Amino acid sequence: MKLEIKFKNGQTEIKEVSKIDLQNKNPCVNCRKDGGCYDHGCFMPEDWGDFLVSTDHSIRVQDIEMIRVIQL
């Protein structure tokens, strides 16, 4: 399947994938014994969020403005 991805920074890419999954990364889950969080300042913003993941691609959902399937 081919995906056209338009990013919030204005860049557009076309990716070809056979399978895609959604993965959530939150580096602060249970980082304190009480289940709280110290602060996100120790992690770069691009290191956490929701990611579309395929065999050789990983795209952060929070960076996407629009995604469109152009070929199945």
C-alpha positions in Angstrom: 0.0 0.0 0.0 1.2 3.5 -0.7 0.6 6.3 1.7 0.9 10.0 1.1 1.9 11.8 4.3 1.8 15.5 4.7 3.6 16.7 7.8 2.9 19.9 9.8 6.2 21.4 8.7 5.0 21.4 5.1 7.0 18.4 3.9 5.2 15.6 2.0 6.4 12.0 1.6 5.1 8.9 -0.1 5.8 5.7 1.8 5.2 2.1 0.6 4.3 -0.3 3.3 2.9 -3.8 3.5 1.7 -3.7 7.1 1.3 -0.8 9.6 0.7 -0.8 13.3 0.1 1.9 15.9 2.6 2.1 18.8 2.3 4.4 21.9 5.5 5.5 23.6 5.3 7.2 26.9 8.7 7.3 28.7 7.2 8.6 31.9 4.8 5.7 32.7 5.5 4.7 36.3 8.8 6.6 36.4 8.0 7.4 40.1 7.1 4.8 42.7 3.7 6.6 43.3 3.0 6.3 39.6 3.5 10.0 38.9 5.9 11.7 36.5 8.9 13.8 37.2 8.8 15.9 34.1 9.0 15.5 30.3 12.1 17.7 30.3 14.4 14.7 30.4 12.9 13.3 27.1 13.0 14.9 23.7 9.5 15.5 22.3 10.2 13.3 19.3 10.9 10.4 21.7 7.3 10.0 23.0 3.9 10.0 21.5 1.9 7.8 19.0 3.8 6.2 16.1 2.8 4.5 12.9 5.2 1.7 12.6 6.0 -0.6 9.6 8.9 -2.9 8.8 11.3 -0.1 8.0 9.5 3.2 8.8 8.4 4.9 12.0 6.4 8.1 11.8 5.2 10.2 14.8 1.5 10.8 14.5 1.7 14.2 16.3 3.9 15.4 13.4 1.3 14.5 10.7 -1.2 17.0 9.3 -2.8 14.6 6.8 -2.3 11.0 5.7 -4.0 9.5 2.6 -3.9 6.0 1.1 -3.1 6.4 -2.6 -2.7 2.8 -3.6 -3.8 -0.5 -2.0 
